[in-house]
Amino acid sequence: MARIADRDTAVLGSTFRLAGYVTLGLATATLLVCADDSDEPTGSVLASQPVAPSGVMIHAKLKSRDAPVVSMFHTGAPIRSEFTELTSLDHDARERWVEIDVPMGQDPRALVAALEADPQVEQAFVEPPSSLPLSDVLDPTRADSCPINTPSFESYQGYLGPAPSGIDAPAAWRRGARGAGVWFADIEGDWNAAHEDLPGPRIVHAGGTPIRDPSWRMHGTAVLGEVVGTDNGKGVVGIAPDVDRVVTSSIGGTSVANAIDVAQRALRPGDVLLIELQRSGPRGRWMPVEYWDDIYDVIRAATDRGVIVIEAAGNGGENLDHKAYSGKLDRTKRDSGAIVVGAGGPPREGFVDRKRLDFSNYGSRVDVQGWGRMVATLDYGDLQQCSGYHRHYTGKFSGTSSASPIVAGAAILVQSMLQQGQRPRLEPREMRQLLHETGSAQIGERGDNIGPRPDLGRALEQLDR
């Protein structure tokens, strides 16, 4: 138990009552303050993208589980664990994270500065809003284009096809591996589980309050369509349509790190978790979310217990090896175990297949790529739009948003094939190595690495050796 000092403290002209206890764990400390939308950075690649609504709170990571916290917080504002489902069996960095609501009228940056001066606190920073890693804002406002029966759009799904153009999903399907035996989780804001091309009864919401904004709903539905779209003769076919269970976890009403933790606890070792989020980093560019330490810690906890984590690299057009990031995305210095996904061009007119798209982040931390443009999947309505939104389809989903589900689907099929053959499923770093080593090579200049595109035909052949 960490002791919260019980006394009045005057800081920056305000007096706060410090009182209470909080259950923590091991040793060390970081502060995040959830900023409101006014903190959206100017000049960011996706300044128009929807961001998660956020209250103002401080997330703190203590240097020691038993350290007294003598910084200031207002009367009646409890210090609580950031991770809502910690148990006595959890002995890792998550135990050290707490969150505290910022008093009304107080400048969170001033509180962060005071906390940074506290010897029991390791660092402090204003947490930027989270956004969708979507390269274009698709406009769903158009006239209905609704046939009586939805046709098949599988011919638009080139990402399913043979390598190098696609990931060669049929190579796994021919072996009977279509996702059975594997669970899949998606972390973002909202979804439409009632879409005609989703396996609604198999979708389970694990936690967080869905963000009732069309942008979040469309995005989440599109992501699920790529991975688990139902093979029902209409619409699209997901890469892994026979997944046993789909877990959704929303960032609404909770921290990103906690949403990830809730989801990963709902999975088993060998299952696959996808993080469909990005945040603005210190240079005002969109970044993969593991740059922030509470998120890094929970990803590491998930991969350490065997969960395969797929993470969007983000759409900042940024070199993740830039010195401004202090090596936090240098795998030789720290490694979350996640598979980080960049966005490459599709084999379509106007693009160079497998060449980095200009918005995609790049660098040594990016492991593999998926299609970052022209992805056919669910919702938005540019391909088909009907009254309501249960029969909407798109042919233009994009960004590291569209690329990452392709890699998640590939990982699911690998695990499904191994499960079917009663063979041990891959560990996270084994999966990362396999998809990288057997993929179709990136095209284009050296120095802007986004990795190869997965090739399931080669990957499964390598596993047979």
C-alpha positions in Angstrom: 0.0 0.0 0.0 1.3 3.4 -0.9 0.6 6.0 1.8 -1.0 9.2 0.6 0.1 12.0 2.9 -2.7 13.3 5.1 -2.1 17.1 5.3 -3.0 20.4 3.7 -0.5 21.6 1.1 -0.4 25.0 -0.5 0.9 25.0 -4.1 0.5 27.7 -6.8 -1.8 29.6 -4.6 -4.3 26.7 -4.0 -4.7 24.5 -1.0 -5.5 20.8 -1.4 -6.3 18.1 1.1 -4.2 15.0 0.7 -5.8 11.9 2.2 -6.2 8.3 1.6 -4.5 5.1 0.5 -4.1 3.5 -2.9 -3.1 -0.1 -3.7 0.0 -0.1 -5.9 2.7 -2.4 -6.9 6.5 -2.6 -7.7 8.6 0.5 -8.0 8.7 3.6 -10.4 6.6 6.8 -11.7 4.9 8.8 -14.7 2.2 11.4 -15.1 -0.2 11.8 -17.9 -2.8 14.6 -18.0 -5.6 13.9 -20.3 -6.0 17.1 -22.3 -9.1 18.5 -23.8 -9.5 19.0 -27.5 -8.0 22.5 -27.4 -4.6 20.8 -27.0 -4.8 19.2 -30.4 -1.4 20.2 -32.0 -1.4 22.5 -34.9 0.1 21.3 -38.1 -0.4 17.6 -37.3 -1.1 15.4 -40.3 -4.6 14.5 -39.2 -5.7 17.6 -37.4 -9.3 17.0 -38.7 -9.5 13.4 -37.4 -11.9 12.7 -34.5 -10.3 12.4 -31.2 -11.5 10.6 -28.0 -13.3 12.8 -25.6 -11.2 13.2 -22.5 -11.7 14.4 -19.0 -8.7 16.1 -17.3 -6.8 13.8 -15.1 -3.3 13.0 -14.0 -1.9 9.6 -14.5 1.0 9.0 -12.1 3.6 6.3 -12.0 5.3 6.2 -8.6 9.0 5.5 -8.1 8.2 3.0 -5.4 5.0 1.2 -4.4 5.6 2.3 -0.8 6.6 5.9 -1.5 4.6 8.6 0.2 2.9 10.9 -2.3 3.2 14.5 -1.0 1.9 16.4 -4.1 -1.3 18.3 -4.1 -4.8 17.1 -5.0 -8.2 18.5 -4.2 -10.4 17.4 -1.4 -12.5 14.4 -2.2 -10.5 13.5 -5.4 -9.5 9.9 -4.9 -6.2 8.5 -6.1 -7.1 5.3 -7.9 -5.3 2.7 -9.9 -5.3 3.5 -13.6 -5.7 -0.2 -14.2 -9.1 -1.3 -13.0 -8.6 -5.0 -13.1 -5.4 -5.5 -11.2 -5.2 -8.6 -9.0 -2.8 -9.8 -6.4 -1.1 -11.9 -9.1 -0.1 -8.8 -11.2 3.5 -7.9 -10.3 4.7 -5.6 -13.0 4.9 -1.9 -13.9 1.1 -1.6 -14.1 0.9 -1.7 -10.3 2.6 1.7 -10.1 0.2 3.7 -12.2 -2.5 5.8 -10.6 -4.8 8.5 -11.8 -6.2 11.6 -10.1 -8.9 14.0 -11.4 -7.6 17.6 -11.8 -9.7 20.1 -9.8 -12.0 22.4 -11.8 -10.3 25.7 -12.6 -6.8 24.3 -12.1 -4.2 24.4 -14.9 -3.1 20.7 -15.4 0.3 21.8 -16.6 0.9 23.6 -13.4 0.0 20.5 -11.5 2.2 18.4 -13.7 5.1 20.8 -13.0 4.6 20.5 -9.3 4.4 16.7 -9.6 7.6 16.6 -11.6 9.3 18.3 -8.7 8.1 15.6 -6.3 10.9 13.2 -5.5 8.5 10.3 -5.6 7.5 11.0 -9.2 9.6 9.9 -12.2 8.1 12.1 -14.9 5.0 14.2 -15.8 3.4 15.2 -19.1 0.1 16.3 -20.6 -1.4 13.3 -22.3 -2.6 14.2 -25.9 -5.9 13.1 -27.2 -6.1 9.7 -29.0 -7.2 9.7 -32.6 -8.0 7.3 -35.4 -5.0 6.3 -37.6 -7.0 7.0 -40.7 -5.3 8.8 -43.6 -8.5 10.4 -45.1 -11.8 11.5 -43.6 -14.3 9.7 -45.7 -17.5 11.5 -46.4 -20.5 9.2 -45.7 -23.1 11.8 -46.7 -24.3 10.7 -50.1 -27.4 9.4 -51.7 -28.5 5.8 -51.1 -27.0 3.3 -53.5 -28.9 0.3 -52.0 -29.8 -2.8 -54.0 -32.3 -5.2 -52.7 -29.6 -7.7 -51.9 -26.0 -6.8 -51.2 -23.7 -8.2 -53.8 -20.3 -9.6 -53.2 -17.4 -7.1 -53.0 -14.7 -9.8 -52.6 -13.3 -8.9 -56.0 -12.3 -5.5 -54.5 -10.4 -7.2 -51.7 -7.0 -7.6 -53.4 -5.3 -7.6 -50.0 -6.7 -11.2 -49.6 -5.1 -12.5 -52.7 -1.8 -14.1 -53.7 1.5 -12.5 -52.8 3.1 -10.1 -53.4 -0.1 -8.1 -54.1 -1.9 -9.6 -51.1 -1.2 -11.6 -48.0 -2.3 -14.9 -49.6 -5.1 -15.7 -47.2 -6.3 -18.6 -49.3 -3.0 -20.3 -48.6 -4.3 -20.7 -45.0 -7.9 -21.2 -46.0 -6.9 -24.2 -48.2 -5.4 -25.8 -45.0 -8.7 -25.3 -43.2 -7.3 -22.4 -41.2 -9.9 -19.6 -41.2 -9.6 -18.3 -37.6 -11.2 -21.1 -35.7 -9.7 -21.6 -32.2 -8.5 -18.0 -31.9 -9.9 -14.9 -30.2 -9.4 -11.4 -31.5 -9.7 -8.0 -29.7 -9.9 -4.5 -31.1 -9.1 -1.3 -29.1 -10.7 1.9 -30.3 -13.9 3.9 -29.8 -17.0 2.3 -31.2 -18.4 -0.4 -33.6 -21.6 -1.5 -35.2 -22.0 -5.1 -34.2 -25.3 -5.3 -35.9 -23.8 -4.8 -39.4 -25.1 -7.4 -41.8 -21.6 -8.7 -42.5 -20.4 -9.1 -38.9 -20.7 -12.1 -36.6 -22.8 -10.2 -34.1 -23.4 -13.1 -31.6 -19.6 -13.7 -31.4 -18.8 -10.0 -30.6 -18.4 -9.4 -26.8 -17.8 -5.9 -25.4 -15.3 -6.1 -22.6 -15.1 -2.6 -21.3 -15.1 1.2 -21.8 -18.0 3.4 -22.9 -18.6 3.3 -26.6 -18.0 6.8 -28.1 -21.3 7.6 -29.8 -19.8 9.5 -32.7 -20.3 8.2 -36.3 -16.6 8.6 -37.1 -15.7 6.1 -34.4 -18.5 3.7 -35.3 -17.6 3.7 -39.0 -13.9 3.2 -38.2 -14.4 0.3 -35.8 -16.8 -1.4 -38.1 -14.4 -1.1 -41.0 -11.6 -2.6 -39.0 -13.7 -5.6 -37.9 -14.9 -6.1 -41.5 -11.3 -6.6 -42.7 -10.5 -9.2 -40.0 -13.8 -11.0 -39.2 -16.2 -10.1 -42.0 -18.7 -13.0 -42.4 -18.3 -15.3 -45.4 -22.0 -15.2 -46.3 -21.9 -14.7 -50.1 -22.4 -10.9 -49.8 -20.3 -7.9 -49.0 -16.8 -8.7 -48.0 -15.0 -11.7 -46.5 -12.8 -11.2 -43.5 -9.3 -12.5 -43.5 -10.2 -14.8 -40.5 -14.0 -15.1 -40.7 -14.3 -18.1 -38.4 -12.6 -16.5 -35.3 -14.3 -17.9 -32.2 -14.7 -14.7 -30.3 -14.3 -11.0 -31.1 -13.6 -8.7 -28.1 -14.1 -4.9 -28.3 -12.8 -2.5 -25.7 -13.5 1.2 -25.9 -11.3 4.1 -24.8 -14.5 6.0 -23.9 -14.5 6.9 -20.2 -11.2 5.3 -19.5 -7.5 5.6 -20.3 -6.1 4.0 -23.5 -3.8 1.9 -21.3 -6.7 0.5 -19.2 -8.8 -0.2 -22.3 -5.9 -2.3 -23.6 -5.5 -4.0 -20.3 -9.2 -4.9 -20.1 -9.1 -6.4 -23.6 -5.9 -8.4 -23.1 -7.2 -9.9 -19.9 -10.2 -11.2 -21.9 -7.8 -13.0 -24.2 -5.7 -16.1 -23.8 -2.0 -16.6 -24.6 -1.7 -16.9 -28.4 -4.8 -14.8 -29.2 -4.5 -11.5 -31.1 -5.1 -7.9 -30.0 -5.2 -4.9 -32.3 -4.6 -1.3 -31.2 -6.2 1.1 -33.7 -5.1 4.4 -32.2 -2.5 7.1 -32.5 -1.4 10.2 -30.6 0.4 13.4 -31.3 4.0 13.2 -30.1 6.6 15.8 -29.0 7.2 17.0 -32.6 3.4 17.4 -33.3 3.4 14.3 -35.5 1.1 11.3 -35.0 2.9 8.5 -33.2 2.3 4.8 -32.2 0.8 4.8 -28.8 3.5 2.7 -27.1 5.6 5.9 -27.0 3.7 6.7 -23.8 4.9 4.7 -20.9 1.6 3.5 -19.4 0.7 2.1 -22.7 4.1 0.6 -23.3 3.9 -1.1 -19.9 0.5 -2.7 -20.6 1.6 -3.9 -24.0 4.7 -5.4 -22.5 2.6 -7.1 -19.9 0.3 -8.5 -22.6 3.1 -9.8 -24.8 4.9 -11.2 -21.8 2.0 -13.5 -21.2 1.8 -14.5 -24.8 -0.9 -12.2 -26.4 0.0 -11.2 -29.9 -0.3 -7.3 -30.1 -0.6 -5.5 -33.4 -0.1 -1.8 -33.2 -0.6 0.9 -35.9 2.6 2.8 -36.6 0.6 6.0 -37.0 0.1 8.5 -39.8 2.7 11.2 -39.0 5.0 10.7 -42.0 7.6 10.6 -39.2 10.9 8.8 -38.8 10.4 7.0 -35.5 14.2 6.8 -35.0 14.4 10.6 -34.7 16.5 11.8 -31.8 13.5 13.7 -30.3 12.1 10.3 -29.2 15.1 9.5 -27.0 15.2 5.9 -28.2 11.8 5.0 -26.9 11.0 3.4 -30.2 14.4 1.8 -30.5 13.9 -1.9 -30.0 17.5 -2.4 -28.9 16.8 -0.2 -25.9 13.2 -1.3 -25.1 10.9 -3.7 -26.8 7.2 -4.0 -26.0 6.9 -7.1 -28.1 4.2 -5.6 -30.3 4.2 -5.9 -34.1 4.2 -2.3 -35.4 2.5 -1.8 -38.8 3.2 0.7 -41.5 1.1 1.6 -44.6 2.3 0.7 -48.1 0.8 1.4 -51.5 -1.6 -1.1 -52.9 -1.2 -2.6 -56.4 -3.6 -0.1 -57.8 -3.4 2.7 -60.4 -1.7 5.7 -59.0 0.3 3.8 -56.3 3.5 1.8 -56.2 2.9 -1.5 -54.6 4.5 -1.9 -51.3 6.2 1.5 -51.3 5.8 3.5 -48.2 2.8 5.9 -48.4 3.9 9.5 -47.6 1.7 9.7 -44.4 3.0 6.4 -42.9 5.5 6.6 -40.0 8.7 4.6 -40.7 11.9 3.5 -39.0 13.6 0.5 -37.4 10.6 0.0 -35.0 8.2 -0.7 -37.9 8.0 -4.4 -38.5 5.6 -5.1 -41.4 3.2 -3.3 -43.7 -0.4 -3.6 -45.0 -2.4 -1.9 -47.7 -2.7 1.8 -46.7 -5.2 2.8 -49.4 -8.1 1.4 -51.3 -9.2 -1.2 -48.8 -12.6 -2.7 -49.3 -14.5 -3.3 -46.0 -17.6 -2.3 -44.0 -19.4 1.0 -43.4 -18.7 4.6 -44.7 -21.0 4.0 -47.7 -18.9 5.0 -50.7 -19.3 1.5 -52.2 -22.8 0.8 -51.0 -25.1 2.9 -48.9 -28.5 2.0 -47.6 -30.9 3.6 -45.1 -29.5 3.2 -41.7 -25.9 2.0 -41.6 -26.2 -1.8 -41.3 -25.5 -2.3 -45.0 -22.8 0.3 -45.7 -19.6 -0.7 -47.5 -16.5 1.2 -48.6 -13.7 0.6 -51.1 -11.5 3.4 -49.7 -10.6 2.6 -46.1 -7.0 3.8 -45.6 -4.1 4.7 -43.3 -2.2 2.6 -40.9 -5.9 2.1 -39.8 -6.5 -0.2 -42.8 -3.0 -1.7 -42.9 -2.9 -3.0 -39.3 -6.1 -5.2 -39.5 -4.5 -6.9 -42.5 -1.5 -7.9 -40.4 -3.8 -8.9 -37.4 -5.8 -11.2 -39.8 -2.5 -12.8 -41.0 -1.4 -13.5 -37.4 -4.8 -15.0 -36.6 -4.6 -17.4 -39.5 -1.1 -18.5 -38.5 -2.3 -19.3 -35.0 -5.5 -21.0 -36.3 -3.4 -23.2 -38.6 -1.2 -24.2 -35.6 -4.2 -24.8 -33.4 -5.8 -27.0 -36.0 -2.7 -29.1 -36.2 -2.5 -29.3 -32.4 0.8 -27.5 -32.5 2.0 -24.8 -30.0 0.9 -21.4 -31.0 3.6 -18.8 -31.6 4.9 -16.4 -29.0 4.6 -12.7 -29.9 8.2 -12.2 -30.9 8.1 -15.5 -32.9 5.1 -14.2 -34.8 6.8 -10.9 -35.5 9.9 -12.6 -36.8 8.0 -15.0 -38.9 5.8 -12.4 -40.7 8.9 -10.2 -41.2 11.2 -12.9 -42.6 8.7 -14.5 -44.9 7.0 -11.3 -46.2 7.0 -9.6 -49.7 9.8 -7.1 -49.6 9.1 -3.3 -49.4 9.7 -1.3 -52.5 11.3 2.1 -52.6 14.0 4.1 -51.0 16.2 2.8 -48.3 15.9 4.6 -45.0 12.1 4.7 -44.8 11.5 1.2 -43.5 8.0 0.0 -43.1 8.9 -3.7 -43.5 7.5 -6.3 -45.9 3.9 -7.3 -46.5 3.0 -10.6 -44.9 2.9 -13.6 -47.2 1.0 -16.4 -45.6 2.0 -19.0 -48.2 5.7 -18.6 -47.3 5.0 -18.2 -43.6 3.1 -21.5 -43.4 5.7 -23.3 -45.5 8.4 -22.1 -43.1 6.4 -23.4 -40.2 6.2 -26.8 -41.9 10.0 -27.2 -42.1 
